[in-house]
Amino acid sequence: MGADAESMTAAVSAPKISSARLIICYAAILGTLPYLTLKASWVTGGGLGLRDPSFVDSDLMLFANLLTGGMDVVAVVLALAFTYSWGRRIPAPLLLFPIWIGTGLLAPIVLNLPVIVADLTQPHLTGMPLENWVWAVVYGGFGWQGVMLLTAFVLYARDRWWFVVTGTVRPGTIGTAGRLGIAAALGAAAAHLTWAFGSGGMSARGQDVVVALLSVLAAAALATVSRGRFWPRLVLVWTGAGAMAGSGAWGLFGELTMSSHGLGRALVVAVQVIGGVLMMISVLRRLPHTA
């Protein structure tokens, strides 16, 4: 009898999840399935979407496919955590770090989607080792995930950390970390703009422009963090520093394993990643108190 009463109390006290949040959660998860299907095929020796199966035969490509497939599995877990009540009990760093990196990977793709779509219509894809439809599935899925997963996170953060929106910035300065981060952001922006007007595909050059813009906006937001409302500046630093760190880390992996650009470009991207981390550390120190 006592156990039944406790179960009824728990059921009554459990917060109800809105239909909108459930739809967003499972829409985000749905967006991962095509990509996960491709990765599962490739790591198990399948040829789904491959013109040249040898493209995925190397140990490096096996590792890359396991890594990127694992990242989408993390996206599924995050979508669920942002929706259900058990997600409120997860320590903040275990959620914030992966969604920050995810923001940095997905936000530039979402912003660059018009250029990516235009690039997918070009004939150069016919010589690639992947079928044309794979590019559309991959980037379409990333764009979908970016919108849905980040929406789920915003709704979750609004409930758990409401004081960030309503509070004022904590007193202090941006410190050495902030100043170094801003310098790295401006340097990264200059480098990406230079690359954007160089050689490379339309999508890659568009991505360079987006990362440069986000880096500059993050630097400006951090430099003026004590003026005006705090949360819009936090959003800009979160997104821009995330793009520097997230897309920068992935770019660094590519530079060190598959690129012929040389060590100089890899060093620039490494500084970009460190700068993104420093900017995020600086802005987190200025978060409002809960009181």
VEXLUM-867108 format. One record per residue: x, z, y of N, C-alpha, C in turn; residue in three letters. Coordinates in steps of 0.02 Angstrom, whole numbers, padded with zeros to 5 digits, always signed. Layout:
XZYXZYXZYAla
...
// end
This chain:
+00042+00000-00060+00000+00000+00000+00043+00000+00062Met
+00097+00043+00062+00142+00046+00119+00178-00020+00129Gly
+00200-00051+00074+00235-00116+00079+00190-00169+00108Ala
+00126-00168+00088+00078-00217+00114+00069-00207+00189Asp
+00066-00144+00210+00057-00130+00282+00117-00154+00322Ala
+00178-00143+00293+00239-00166+00328+00240-00242+00333Glu
+00218-00276+00280+00217-00349+00281+00168-00375+00333Ser
+00110-00342+00338+00060-00362+00387+00086-00351+00458Met
+00121-00294+00468+00149-00279+00534+00200-00331+00554Thr
+00244-00349+00506+00296-00398+00519+00265-00466+00535Ala
+00212-00483+00499+00179-00547+00511+00148-00550+00580Ala
+00118-00492+00600+00086-00491+00666+00137-00493+00722Val
+00195-00457+00711+00245-00452+00765+00290-00513+00770Ser
+00293-00553+00717+00336-00612+00718+00312-00661+00771Ala
+00357-00684+00815+00336-00730+00868+00315-00797+00839Pro
+00263-00825+00866+00238-00889+00843+00280-00945+00873Lys
+00298-00993+00830+00338-01050+00853+00290-01104+00876Ile
+00301-01129+00935+00256-01181+00962+00263-01245+00923Ser
+00210-01284+00922+00211-01349+00888+00264-01395+00919Ser
+00272-01391+00984+00320-01434+01018+00391-01420+00994Ala
+00408-01356+00985+00475-01338+00963+00486-01359+00890Arg
+00435-01353+00849+00441-01376+00780+00451-01452+00777Leu
+00415-01487+00818+00422-01560+00819+00492-01580+00841Ile
+00518-01547+00893+00585-01562+00918+00637-01546+00865Ile
+00629-01489+00831+00676-01468+00779+00680-01521+00724Cys
+00623-01539+00697+00624-01585+00639+00636-01657+00660Tyr
+00622-01673+00722+00642-01739+00747+00718-01743+00752Ala
+00750-01689+00774+00823-01688+00776+00852-01695+00706Ala
+00824-01660+00658+00848-01664+00589+00837-01734+00561Ile
+00778-01763+00575+00764-01831+00553+00816-01880+00579Leu
+00840-01868+00640+00890-01913+00669+00957-01911+00634Gly
+00970-01858+00595+01034-01854+00559+01033-01889+00492Thr
+00973-01902+00465+00968-01926+00396+01000-01995+00385Leu
+00989-02045+00429+01022-02110+00417+01098-02104+00415Pro
+01125-02066+00461+01198-02058+00464+01224-02021+00402Tyr
+01189-01968+00382+01210-01931+00323+01204-01974+00260Leu
+01155-02018+00259+01147-02063+00201+01207-02110+00196Thr
+01227-02138+00253+01286-02182+00254+01348-02144+00231Leu
+01359-02084+00258+01419-02046+00241+01419-02027+00167Lys
+01361-02007+00141+01356-01989+00070+01374-02049+00026Ala
+01351-02108+00046+01367-02169+00008+01442-02182+00009Ser
+01472-02177+00067+01543-02196+00074+01589-02147+00039Trp
+01575-02082+00041+01620-02034+00010+01611-02032-00066Val
+01557-02061-00091+01546-02062-00164+01560-02131-00194Thr
+01591-02175-00154+01610-02240-00180+01558-02294-00171Gly
+01504-02281-00136+01452-02331-00125+01472-02381-00071Gly
+01435-02435-00067+01451-02488-00019+01397-02500+00032Gly
+01354-02451+00043+01298-02459+00089+01322-02478+00159Leu
+01301-02536+00183+01319-02557+00251+01389-02583+00260Gly
+01426-02592+00205+01496-02613+00209+01503-02687+00193Leu
+01535-02725+00237+01555-02793+00220+01619-02791+00179Arg
+01663-02744+00196+01727-02737+00162+01733-02665+00136Asp
+01718-02654+00072+01720-02586+00044+01788-02552+00049Pro
+01842-02591+00055+01908-02561+00060+01917-02524+00126Ser
+01872-02536+00174+01876-02502+00239+01874-02427+00232Phe
+01839-02402+00182+01831-02329+00174+01870-02302+00114Val
+01917-02341+00088+01951-02320+00027+02009-02271+00038Asp
+02035-02268+00098+02095-02227+00109+02078-02152+00112Ser
+02129-02111+00101+02120-02038+00106+02100-02018+00177Asp
+02128-02053+00226+02111-02038+00296+02037-02050+00310Leu
+02011-02106+00285+01941-02121+00297+01896-02074+00257Met
+01918-02053+00198+01880-02003+00161+01875-01939+00200Leu
+01931-01916+00228+01931-01855+00268+01887-01863+00329Phe
+01893-01921+00364+01853-01933+00424+01778-01934+00408Ala
+01760-01964+00353+01689-01967+00334+01662-01899+00314Asn
+01703-01859+00279+01682-01791+00262+01675-01748+00325Leu
+01721-01757+00372+01720-01719+00434+01658-01736+00475Leu
+01646-01801+00486+01589-01821+00528+01523-01807+00493Thr
+01521-01815+00427+01460-01797+00391+01447-01722+00396Gly
+01500-01682+00391+01493-01610+00398+01469-01590+00467Gly
+01489-01627+00518+01466-01612+00586+01390-01623+00592Met
+01365-01673+00557+01292-01683+00559+01255-01630+00519Asp
+01286-01604+00467+01257-01547+00431+01252-01487+00477Val
+01304-01475+00516+01303-01421+00566+01246-01433+00616Val
+01236-01495+00636+01181-01510+00682+01113-01491+00653Ala
+01104-01501+00588+01042-01482+00555+01033-01406+00558Val
+01086-01369+00543+01083-01295+00545+01068-01271+00616Val
+01099-01302+00666+01087-01282+00735+01015-01295+00755Leu
+00987-01352+00736+00918-01367+00753+00871-01314+00725Ala
+00884-01292+00663+00842-01240+00633+00853-01173+00668Leu
+00915-01156+00684+00931-01093+00717+00900-01089+00786Ala
+00896-01146+00821+00867-01146+00888+00791-01141+00886Phe
+00761-01146+00828+00688-01148+00822+00659-01085+00791Thr
+00691-01061+00738+00662-01004+00701+00692-00938+00725Tyr
+00655-00884+00712+00673-00818+00739+00740-00793+00714Ser
+00761-00813+00653+00825-00789+00628+00884-00814+00670Trp
+00872-00868+00706+00925-00894+00749+00943-00847+00806Gly
+00896-00804+00826+00909-00756+00880+00958-00702+00858Arg
+00966-00692+00793+01010-00639+00767+01082-00664+00754Arg
+01093-00728+00762+01161-00755+00752+01203-00739+00813Ile
+01264-00712+00804+01308-00698+00861+01317-00760+00905Pro
+01313-00749+00970+01314-00805+01017+01372-00853+01008Ala
+01435-00831+00998+01490-00879+00992+01481-00928+00933Pro
+01450-00904+00879+01441-00948+00821+01392-01005+00835Leu
+01350-00997+00885+01304-01050+00905+01331-01090+00964Leu
+01359-01054+01012+01379-01086+01075+01437-01135+01065Leu
+01486-01116+01024+01543-01161+01017+01524-01228+00985Phe
+01488-01229+00928+01471-01295+00900+01424-01336+00944Pro
+01376-01303+00978+01331-01343+01020+01366-01366+01083Ile
+01416-01329+01107+01456-01353+01164+01496-01415+01144Trp
+01529-01412+01086+01565-01471+01062+01516-01528+01049Ile
+01457-01511+01020+01407-01563+01008+01383-01595+01073Gly
+01374-01554+01125+01356-01582+01191+01409-01630+01215Thr
+01472-01610+01207+01526-01653+01229+01531-01718+01191Gly
+01510-01719+01128+01511-01780+01088+01450-01824+01101Leu
+01391-01792+01108+01328-01829+01110+01307-01849+01181Leu
+01318-01806+01230+01296-01822+01298+01326-01887+01325Ala
+01392-01898+01316+01419-01962+01340+01389-02023+01304Pro
+01372-02015+01240+01341-02071+01204+01271-02084+01231Ile
+01233-02031+01244+01166-02040+01272+01170-02075+01340Val
+01215-02054+01382+01222-02083+01449+01249-02155+01446Leu
+01286-02170+01393+01315-02237+01386+01273-02284+01343Asn
+01214-02262+01322+01174-02302+01276+01158-02372+01302Leu
+01139-02381+01366+01126-02450+01388+01184-02497+01377Pro
+01245-02472+01389+01305-02514+01379+01315-02526+01304Val
+01305-02475+01263+01312-02482+01191+01263-02533+01164Ile
+01201-02530+01186+01150-02578+01164+01171-02649+01183Val
+01195-02657+01245+01217-02724+01267+01275-02748+01225Ala
+01320-02702+01208+01379-02721+01168+01360-02741+01097Asp
+01308-02709+01070+01287-02725+01002+01258-02796+00995Leu
+01241-02826+01051+01214-02894+01048+01269-02947+01050Thr
+01332-02925+01059+01387-02973+01065+01410-02998+00997Gln
+01436-03059+00994+01455-03089+00929+01517-03059+00897Pro
+01555-03018+00934+01618-02993+00905+01606-02948+00845His
+01546-02922+00836+01532-02877+00779+01534-02913+00712Leu
+01529-02979+00713+01527-03016+00649+01593-03011+00611Thr
+01647-02996+00646+01711-02990+00612+01729-02920+00592Gly
+01683-02873+00600+01696-02803+00584+01682-02788+00511Met
+01712-02734+00483+01701-02719+00412+01633-02688+00397Pro
+01593-02674+00448+01527-02645+00438+01474-02696+00455Leu
+01417-02692+00421+01360-02735+00439+01336-02719+00509Glu
+01307-02768+00543+01285-02758+00612+01235-02701+00618Asn
+01191-02694+00570+01139-02643+00576+01167-02572+00573Trp
+01226-02564+00543+01257-02498+00539+01271-02470+00609Val
+01296-02513+00653+01312-02491+00721+01249-02467+00757Trp
+01195-02505+00747+01132-02485+00779+01106-02419+00751Ala
+01111-02411+00685+01088-02348+00654+01129-02289+00677Val
+01196-02298+00679+01240-02243+00697+01229-02222+00770Val
+01233-02270+00816+01228-02251+00886+01156-02234+00906Tyr
+01108-02267+00874+01039-02247+00886+01026-02176+00863Gly
+01055-02158+00805+01048-02090+00779+01082-02039+00824Gly
+01141-02056+00849+01176-02010+00894+01135-01999+00958Phe
+01108-02054+00986+01068-02047+01046+01006-02004+01034Gly
+00973-02015+00978+00914-01976+00960+00932-01902+00951Trp
+00986-01889+00914+01008-01820+00904+01025-01787+00971Gln
+01059-01824+01014+01079-01796+01078+01019-01771+01118Gly
+00967-01811+01121+00907-01792+01159+00872-01733+01125Val
+00860-01739+01061+00820-01688+01026+00857-01622+01016Met
+00919-01626+00994+00957-01564+00982+00971-01526+01046Leu
+00988-01562+01099+01001-01529+01163+00937-01500+01193Leu
+00881-01534+01181+00817-01506+01204+00802-01441+01167Thr
+00813-01441+01101+00803-01380+01062+00848-01324+01087Ala
+00909-01340+01104+00955-01289+01130+00933-01262+01197Phe
+00911-01305+01241+00887-01282+01307+00829-01233+01300Val
+00782-01249+01256+00725-01204+01245+00747-01138+01214Leu
+00795-01140+01169+00822-01079+01139+00859-01038+01191Tyr
+00902-01070+01230+00941-01034+01281+00896-01004+01334Ala
+00842-01038+01351+00795-01012+01401+00765-00945+01377Arg
+00752-00940+01313+00723-00878+01286+00775-00823+01278Asp
+00833-00841+01252+00883-00789+01235+00924-00768+01296Arg
+00940-00815+01340+00983-00799+01397+00948-00817+01463Trp
+00887-00792+01470+00846-00806+01529+00881-00784+01594Trp
+00922-00732+01590+00953-00704+01650+01003-00752+01682Phe
+01027-00801+01642+01074-00850+01670+01038-00893+01722Val
+00974-00908+01710+00936-00949+01757+00913-00908+01818Val
+00892-00846+01805+00864-00805+01859+00917-00766+01897Thr
+00976-00755+01868+01027-00713+01900+01071-00752+01948Gly
+01113-00714+01983+01162-00744+02029+01231-00738+01999Thr
+01276-00778+02023+01343-00781+01994+01379-00714+02000Val
+01416-00697+01949+01455-00635+01949+01512-00643+02000Arg
+01526-00591+02040+01580-00596+02091+01647-00610+02058Pro
+01690-00644+02095+01757-00659+02070+01778-00729+02091Gly
+01834-00750+02065+01860-00817+02079+01864-00856+02013Thr
+01878-00920+02019+01884-00960+01958+01949-00947+01922Ile
+01997-00916+01956+02059-00896+01923+02105-00955+01907Gly
+02161-00937+01877+02210-00988+01859+02182-01037+01808Thr
+02143-01011+01760+02113-01055+01710+02069-01108+01742Ala
+02028-01087+01791+01985-01134+01825+02023-01186+01864Gly
+02074-01164+01900+02113-01211+01941+02150-01262+01897Arg
+02179-01238+01842+02213-01284+01796+02162-01332+01764Leu
+02103-01305+01747+02051-01347+01718+02029-01401+01765Gly
+02020-01384+01829+02000-01434+01878+02053-01488+01885Ile
+02116-01468+01887+02170-01517+01892+02170-01563+01832Ala
+02160-01534+01772+02158-01575+01712+02098-01622+01712Ala
+02041-01598+01738+01980-01640+01742+01991-01700+01787Ala
+02022-01688+01845+02033-01744+01892+02085-01792+01863Leu
+02136-01766+01830+02185-01810+01798+02154-01850+01742Gly
+02111-01818+01702+02077-01854+01648+02031-01908+01675Ala
+01996-01892+01730+01951-01941+01760+01990-02002+01783Ala
+02047-01991+01815+02088-02047+01839+02112-02089+01779Ala
+02132-02056+01726+02156-02093+01667+02100-02134+01635Ala
+02041-02103+01628+01985-02140+01597+01962-02198+01639His
+01964-02191+01705+01945-02248+01748+01996-02304+01741Leu
+02059-02286+01735+02111-02337+01724+02099-02374+01658Thr
+02083-02336+01605+02070-02367+01540+02007-02409+01542Trp
+01958-02388+01582+01895-02424+01586+01904-02494+01614Ala
+01954-02503+01656+01966-02569+01686+02022-02606+01650Phe
+02041-02581+01591+02091-02614+01551+02059-02653+01494Gly
+02095-02656+01438+02069-02693+01380+02024-02647+01340Ser
+01989-02677+01291+01945-02638+01248+01874-02664+01251Gly
+01833-02640+01205+01764-02662+01202+01722-02633+01258Gly
+01664-02663+01267+01620-02642+01321+01598-02569+01312Met
+01581-02550+01250+01559-02482+01237+01613-02431+01253Ser
+01674-02445+01231+01729-02399+01243+01743-02392+01318Ala
+01740-02447+01354+01753-02443+01426+01696-02407+01462Arg
+01635-02418+01439+01579-02380+01468+01586-02306+01455Gly
+01609-02289+01395+01621-02218+01378+01673-02187+01423Gln
+01725-02225+01439+01777-02200+01484+01747-02185+01553Asp
+01704-02228+01578+01673-02217+01643+01630-02154+01641Val
+01592-02145+01588+01548-02086+01583+01589-02022+01580Val
+01642-02021+01539+01683-01961+01534+01717-01946+01600Val
+01740-01998+01635+01770-01987+01701+01720-01956+01749Ala
+01659-01983+01751+01608-01956+01796+01591-01884+01779Leu
+01581-01869+01716+01564-01801+01695+01621-01752+01712Leu
+01683-01775+01705+01740-01732+01721+01742-01715+01794Ser
+01730-01765+01837+01730-01753+01909+01673-01706+01929Val
+01614-01717+01901+01556-01674+01917+01569-01602+01895Leu
+01601-01594+01837+01618-01527+01813+01668-01493+01859Ala
+01717-01531+01881+01768-01503+01926+01736-01482+01992Ala
+01692-01523+02019+01658-01507+02082+01613-01446+02074Ala
+01578-01442+02017+01534-01385+02005+01573-01320+01998Ala
+01629-01322+01963+01669-01261+01955+01700-01240+02021Leu
+01723-01289+02060+01754-01273+02125+01705-01240+02173Ala
+01640-01255+02166+01589-01227+02211+01543-01179+02176Thr
+01567-01147+02122+01523-01107+02080+01494-01047+02116Val
+01526-01024+02169+01501-00966+02205+01451-00984+02259Ser
+01437-01048+02268+01391-01070+02320+01326-01094+02289Arg
+01271-01074+02316+01207-01098+02292+01190-01068+02224Gly
+01143-01099+02189+01120-01074+02125+01172-01085+02071Arg
+01177-01036+02026+01229-01038+01975+01214-01085+01918Phe
+01151-01083+01892+01138-01119+01830+01147-01194+01834Trp
+01131-01228+01891+01145-01301+01891+01220-01316+01885Pro
+01261-01273+01915+01333-01282+01909+01357-01268+01839Arg
+01327-01218+01807+01343-01204+01737+01328-01264+01693Leu
+01271-01296+01704+01252-01354+01665+01303-01410+01673Val
+01325-01422+01734+01374-01475+01747+01441-01460+01715Leu
+01463-01396+01721+01527-01378+01690+01521-01381+01614Val
+01465-01354+01588+01454-01356+01515+01458-01427+01489Trp
+01424-01474+01522+01422-01543+01498+01489-01578+01509Thr
+01517-01572+01569+01579-01607+01585+01638-01579+01546Gly
+01644-01512+01544+01699-01482+01506+01690-01495+01431Ala
+01627-01497+01409+01613-01513+01339+01634-01584+01322Gly
+01621-01631+01368+01642-01700+01358+01718-01704+01355Ala
+01751-01667+01399+01825-01666+01398+01851-01640+01332Met
+01822-01585+01308+01847-01553+01247+01822-01588+01184Ala
+01756-01601+01181+01727-01629+01120+01747-01701+01106Gly
+01730-01745+01154+01749-01815+01144+01824-01823+01148Ser
+01857-01778+01187+01930-01781+01190+01962-01763+01124Gly
+01936-01712+01089+01965-01693+01025+01956-01750+00974Ala
+01897-01781+00975+01887-01838+00929+01932-01897+00948Trp
+01939-01908+01013+01985-01961+01035+02057-01947+01016Gly
+02076-01883+01020+02145-01864+01001+02157-01875+00927Leu
+02106-01859+00886+02111-01873+00814+02123-01948+00803Phe
+02085-01989+00838+02094-02061+00831+02162-02085+00856Gly
+02185-02057+00912+02249-02077+00939+02306-02061+00892Glu
+02302-02004+00858+02357-01981+00815+02355-02013+00746Leu
+02298-02041+00727+02292-02067+00658+02281-02142+00654Thr
+02247-02172+00703+02227-02242+00695+02244-02286+00755Met
+02269-02257+00808+02279-02296+00870+02351-02320+00877Ser
+02358-02374+00915+02425-02401+00930+02442-02394+01004Ser
+02406-02349+01038+02417-02342+01110+02483-02306+01127His
+02509-02267+01081+02571-02231+01093+02559-02158+01110Gly
+02615-02121+01114+02611-02049+01124+02584-02030+01193Leu
+02597-02071+01244+02576-02054+01312+02502-02043+01317Gly
+02463-02087+01289+02390-02080+01292+02366-02019+01254Arg
+02397-02005+01197+02379-01946+01159+02393-01882+01199Ala
+02448-01881+01236+02463-01822+01277+02411-01813+01332Leu
+02390-01868+01363+02338-01864+01415+02274-01834+01387Val
+02254-01858+01327+02192-01834+01297+02200-01761+01277Val
+02260-01741+01254+02271-01671+01236+02264-01626+01297Ala
+02291-01647+01354+02283-01608+01416+02210-01605+01436Val
+02174-01659+01425+02102-01661+01440+02064-01609+01399Gln
+02080-01603+01334+02047-01555+01291+02062-01483+01315Val
+02125-01469+01329+02143-01403+01353+02109-01388+01419Ile
+02105-01437+01463+02072-01428+01527+01998-01412+01519Gly
+01965-01445+01473+01894-01430+01460+01884-01359+01437Gly
+01928-01336+01393+01923-01266+01368+01934-01217+01426Val
+01984-01230+01468+01999-01186+01524+01941-01182+01574Leu
+01910-01239+01587+01853-01239+01633+01795-01198+01604Met
+01783-01204+01539+01728-01167+01509+01742-01093+01510Met
+01804-01073+01496+01823-01003+01499+01811-00976+01569Ile
+01831-01014+01619+01824-00993+01689+01751-00983+01708Ser
+01708-01030+01691+01638-01025+01712+01601-00970+01674Val
+01620-00958+01611+01588-00906+01572+01603-00837+01600Leu
+01660-00830+01633+01677-00766+01664+01632-00750+01725Arg
+01597-00801+01749+01555-00791+01808+01481-00785+01790Arg
+01466-00781+01725+01396-00776+01703+01363-00714+01734Leu
+01300-00719+01755+01265-00661+01782+01258-00606+01729Pro
+01251-00543+01754+01237-00487+01710+01164-00491+01686His
+01149-00456+01631+01080-00454+01606+01036-00412+01651Thr
+01065-00366+01687+01025-00321+01729+01003-00356+01793Ala
// end
